């Protein structure tokens, strides 16, 4: 019994990673969308609004910052890894009701990238685009300046997987998880808030946990 228990402890991380990989691949090919609703071992569910998403790595990933900025820039994955990293541990709350407690995210504070780009005086908001070719999100400039908003490279103390939106995703700690856009590829400073994919379908633009979308979940901050 002790031997079986020890074997289970050793094998568990590999089994969970295998399950995540399988469900992620299946979700990309499932025309019904039902696979994306299955929870993995970490309590997350898989959501994608695109039929398929290309995989990117250090050789071809690029993050572009443009719009109402003085110094547009394009960052590689290695560029982002070389910057100062911030680690945040908070609950993840989905607007559909599920929550994953004490989830670590690590990456570059969005405010640092915006400061390096030099937001012009008429800049009021940020539009985020993704390399799935479909998804988009938004924040006001004030929201984007919070210290708990990251361009995340790591999640659960490992590199953000493709299934979870890697190699780089947005993480907006105090808001419902749909604001944390996966497969992040573009950060554009705009003169007004331009609603993202789900906001166009009726979701709240200001998606503070416990204060939007008619829910009363406990805040994540």
N, C-alpha and C positions, 0 to 999 in steps of 0.2 A: 504493500500500500504506500509506504514511504517513497519507494522507488518510482511508482506511478505518479505520485504527487510532485516529486522533484522534476520528473520528465515533463509534466504538464506546465510547470512554472517556466522551464527552459523553452518549451515549444510555443508558449502562448504568444509572445511578440511576433514570431514568424507566421503563426496561423492568422493573427489579426491583420498583419500586413498583406498576407495572401488574400484574405477576405476583402479588404479594402480595394486591392488591385482588381480582383475579380468583379466586384460590384461596380467599380468605376468603369471598367471596360464594357461590362454588360449594359450599363446605363447609356453609354455612347451609342450602342447598337439597338437599343430597345425602343421600337416605334410607339409603344403604348405609354412610356414614361413611368410605368409602375415600379421598375427597378430602382429608380432614383428615390423612391419613398422608403426603401428599406434602410433601417439603421445599421451602421457598422459597429464594431466593438467599442468605438469611442463615443457612441451615442449620436453621431452626426448622420444626416441624411443627404443624399446626393441630388443636387438641383442643377440643371443646365437648360437654358432656353434655346440653345443651338443643337442641331442634329449631330454635329461632331465638332471637336475642337482639336486643332493641330497641337502637337507637342513641341515645346521649345526648351532649349538648354543654353549653356554658356556660349555656344558657337553662334546662335542666331537670335537670342532674346534681346530686345531693345525696348527701353522705356523712354518715350518722347514727352518733353515738357514744352508747351508752346502757348499760343494765344496772347493775352495781354501781359506779356513779360518783356523785360529789357534784354534778357539773355536766354533765348531758347536753348535747350540742351537735349542731347540724347545719351542715355546711360546704358551700358552693358550690364550684365549680371555681375561681372567682376568689379565694375565700378561701384555698384551698390554694396557689394560685400565688403569693399575696402572702407566704406564710410562708418562713422560711429553708429553703433547698434543700440537700440533701446528694447528692453524686455518688459512685457506687461503680462500679468496673470489675472484674468478676469473670467467671469462666466460668459459663455456665448448663448445668446437668446434668439431663437427664431420666432418670427411673427406667427408661425403656425402653432406655436406652443411648446415645442421641445427646447430643453436647455442642457448645455454641457458645462458643468462647473469647473472652475479653476483651470482654464485652458491657457497655456503660455503661447504668446506670439512674440516674435522678435524681428526687428527691422529698423529702417530709417524713418525718423519722424518726418511726416509730410511737410511740416513747417520748415524744416531745414532745406528741403529741395526747393520750396517756394522762395525762401530767402535767397538762395543761391541764384535763382532765376530772376529775381527782382520784379515783383508784381507792380505793374503800373497803377497810377492813382485811380483809374477807372475800373480796375479789376474788383469784382464784387463776389465772385463765386468760382467754383471749380467743376468742370465736367470731366468724368472719368470714362475712358473707353477701353475695350478689352479685345484681345486677339481671337476671341471666338467669333468676332465679326457681327455680334448682335447686341450684347449687353452694354448698358451704360449706367452711370450713377452720377450723383451731384452732392455737393456740400456748399454751404456759404463759406466765404473766406474766413470768417470768424470761427466756424466749426472746424475748418481745415487746419487752423492754427493751434488746436488743442494738442497737448503733449501725449494724449492717448489715441492719436490717429496715426497709424503707421503704414508705410509701404513695406509690407511684411515679406521676409525671406524665409522665416522659420515659423513652424507651428507645432506645438506639442514637442518642442525641443529636437526637432529634426527639420530638414529642408521641406518647404511646402511642396507636397506631391502634386502631380498633374491633376488628380481627381479633386483635390482641395483647392485648385486654382493656381497652382505653381507654374513656373518657378517664382512668380511674384504676384501677390494679391494685395488688395487694400484691406486694412483692418480698422474699423471705427468702433472702438470699445464700448462707448455708451449708447450705441444705437442698435436697432434690430439688425440681424445678420445680413439681410438683403442689401444693406448699405456697404458691406465689405466686399466689394466687387472682386470676383475671381479673374484670373488670367489678365491682369492689368497690363496695358500697353500704352495708354495715353493719359496725360494730365494736362488739361487745357484751361487756362484762366479766362473767364468770360465776364461780361458786364452785368449779368443777371443769372439767377438760378435757372437752369434748363433741366426740367424733370427727367429722371432716368427711366429705364425700361419699365419697372414696376409702378413707378409714380404715374406714368402715362396710362396705366391700367387701374388707377384708383388708390394705390398705396400712398401713405403720408410722405411728403418730402422731408419733413423734420421728424425722423423716426426714432425719437428718444424712447428707450425701453421704459414701459410703464406709463408713458404719457402720449401715446399715439396709437393709431389703428384700432381704437376702441378697446384696447387690452389694459389689464391692470397688473402685468407681471412686475415682480420686484426689480428695481433698477439694477443695472450691472456695474454701477460705480457707487 
